[in-house]
Every structure is written in structure tokens, then in C-alpha cells.
Amino acid sequence: MGDRCVERVVPVIEALVAEGVAVSIDTRHVVVAERAIAAGATLLNDVSASLAAVAAAAKVPWVAMHMRGTPATMQDDPHYTDVVAGVSAFL
């Protein structure tokens, strides 16, 4: 999956950066994050909260996101007894 994403997003990032646009990348894949940053993305929005090392190595800001399940299932019955505790435990 990561390689296919790279093929889609890197040309767009390069084109936007060439126009002076600041770009963030939303991903959960290491290869996508690394290639997007190399292409000029300046912020890593990590939907898996697992890419801190990638952001640190590239010296870009990192946003850790919470996601239950996968992108395809994360909205299936998103019920919490205590949302703060659930998100805190995830992160």
C-alpha cells in the first residue's frame, strides 16, 4: 500500500512546494512519510501515532493522531465510555 501512496502523493507535493505551498502529509506508512518529507512536506500528521522517529530523524513537526481500527473501519460504531481515557491509552 505504501508504494502506491508514494506514487500518488509525491508528484502532488513536489508541485505544491514548487508553488510555495506549505504541505503536510497524513499517513501511517513509514515509506510515505519519508518520501513525502523528502519531496518537501514540512509536517507529519501521523494517523497511527507511530511515526515519531521518522519525524525526529527528518526534523519536522509531528502530530500524533488517534484512530480506532483502520481507515476503512474507524467509523464503525465509534463508542467510548470515556473518550479521554481511551485516546490517552492509545497515545
N, C-alpha and C positions, 0 to 999 in steps of 0.2 A: 504493500500500500504506500509506503513512504516514497519510493522511487516515482510512482505515478503522480503523487502530490508535487514532488520536486519539479517534474516536467511541466506541471500546470502553473505553479506559483512563481518559480524563479524568473521566467521572462516578464511576468507582470511586475514583480518587484523591481527588476532592473529598469523597466520602462518608467515606472513611477519615480524611482530615485533619480533617474536622469532628468526628470522634470522638476526636481527639487521637493518632492513629496516625502514626508516622513512616513515610514511604513513599519507596522508591527506585524508579526506573524503569529497566528493562532494555530497551535499544533500540539500533538502529543508524541510526535515521532522525532527521534534524535537527528536523523539524516535531514529531515525537512528543516528543522530548526537551524542546523549547522549551515546548510546550503542557502537558506533564506538570509541568514545573517551575513554570510559571505557575499550575497548579492546586494546587500545594503539595508536590510531590515535592521532597525535600531531598538526594537523592543520585542521581547519574547513573552507572549501571552500563552502560558503553558496550561492547557486544559486537563492535563493529567497530574499536575503538581509534582512532576518527577524530573524536570529538566534543569534544576538549579545549577548543576555542574556545567552544563552546556552554556548557560548564560554567564556564569562566572568566568569560564575559560575565554569567552568572547568579550567579556567586559561590557555586557549590555544589561539594561534593567530587565527584571524577571517578575512576572505576575503569576502567582500560583492560583489556579482555579480549582473549583470543586466540581466533580461530575460523578453522578451515580450511574454505574453501568458503562455503556459505550455510547458514542454519539447517537447510534440508532435506537438505543433503549432508555436513554437518560430521562425521557419524559414519560415513561410508562409508570404510572402510579407513584409519582414523587411525594410520598407521605413521610413526614417526620413527627415523632413525638416531641423531640427537642431539636430544632434545626441548628441552633448554635452548637450544641454538643455534638451533633452529627457531623457538621462541617469541621469543627475543631478536631475531632477524632480522625477525619480523613486527612486533614492537612498535617 
